[in-house]
Amino acid sequence: MSNLDQFREVAEAYALGALDAEERAAFEAHLASGCPECEKALAEARWLVSQLAYLAPEAAPSQELKERLLRSVSGEARVVPMAAPKKPAVPFWLWAAVAALVVLAVYSSWQAHDLQKQISGINEQARAEIQKREKLERDLVAFKQEATMRAIVTNPESTRIMLMPSKKDMPTLEAKWHSQLGLVVTGYEVPKLSGNRVLQLWLIPKDRDAKPKPSITFWPEHDGRLAKLIANPPEAMPDVKALAVTEEPAGGSAQPTSTPIWVGAVS
Amino acid sequence: MFLAALTSGDYGRVPPDAALVHRLLQRDVRAFEEIYDRHSRAVYGLVLRILQQAGTAEEVVQDVFLQLWRNAGRYDEQRGPFVPWLLTLARNRALDTLRLKSERQRRREDQTEELPPITTAPEYEKALDEKRRCERVRALMASLTPQQKRAIELAYFEGLSHTEIAAALREPLGTVKSWIRNGLLRLKEGLQATT
């Protein structure tokens, strides 16, 4: 008799529960190894053994048992009904995979969005930093200019030059020129200029044959104030006879194109 | 009648067992009551036969039906008829109670893995009328030798193993094995021959 026959023969005894521990373990190990013949034999043996229940005479349990049971189940029936176990149309692993993909997609999208947000934030921050730095640089330049202007104006070695207007209703401008620090032109209540016109400073050389030297262009503030520094005048102070200011087109001119509005002799 | 309790087909237009079991999933108390009325006499008769004590038998029957109520989803009508499944559940519970009353065993009582495996009815069994099968089983058992019948009953109703039966009957182990095997084979062949 083969091993398979031996196992098939014990299927009924196994279903009956009559096998001793050692035989039972051996049969269960054989089943676990996957034997369709013994599986089938066992299924039929279980059926056969279940038929032995017919040997017991029927008997009526007490009415109290039924009442007790009905009380129990009625109590439990008031809670949420059990979900019927249904075989899912789509296997669980597929749902799990789809769910994982959805989560991954949402996460990636969120991450990309978050990254974009971070990049925008960094760009914004960089722009703000650049603007801040530019403002600081402008402030620094303005501060240096102001400091230089203050130094020129207050320095006793600076030469004071009064620029007198050619028209009565125009204010007088004042210039201070320090041989090393530079030249400052200031004024108050200076009228606004029309269109794109600007003011331009000219240095009139002592040499009669020499032409006026063009210097910077400038314009008054909205409140009429005027304060301009010429850090490096094109001429040395001893060579200059006078300062003049004309009205010129935007960008200035190489030669004066109008009569000077202000003129002041450098003493 | 015991037989009527086992025979769903005898109910005419009443819902089959499987339909009632399905209604248990919806917490249908009336379906539960109907299942109980149909099968409690068979279940109680079997459990009482095993335990021989009415009070304990009723406790087991109560456990069996409560387990059915709470785990109805475990029964799959595609894999076998309901009544053998229910009776196997009842037998297992009764034998557990008979064998082991230790605390450890009691803790296992609510575990769902104790539910019986599904039995697959052979083709020849499906064709056999339930009532006739019962009569046939009893007749076939009566036709066995007293030793075969006694050995099978000790295994089925008292849960004894081959060795324990051999000790109880003071017979050689091999002899007891043969009685049980031959007795069951005769029962199987007899049921086959009935169709």
Interface residues (C-beta under 8 A of the other chain):
Chain A: E9 E12 A13 L16 G17 A18 L19 D20 A21 E23 K40 A43 E44 A45 R46 W47 L48 V49 S50 Q51 L52 A53 Y54 L55 A56 P57 E58 A59 A60 P61 S62 L65 K66 R68 L69 L70 S72 V73 S74 E76 A77 V79 P81 M82 A83 A84 P85
Chain B: M1 F2 A5 L6 H22 L25 Q26 R27 D28 V29 F32 E33 Y36 S40 R41 A42 Y44 G45 L46 L48 R49 I50 A57 E58 V61 Q62 F65 L66 W69 R70 A72 G73 G80 P84 L87 T88 R91 L95 P117 I118 T119 T120 A121 P122 E125 R133 C134 V137 R138 M141 I152 E153 A155 Y156 F157 G159 L160 S161 H162 T163 I165 K177 I180 R181 L184 L185 L187 K188 L191
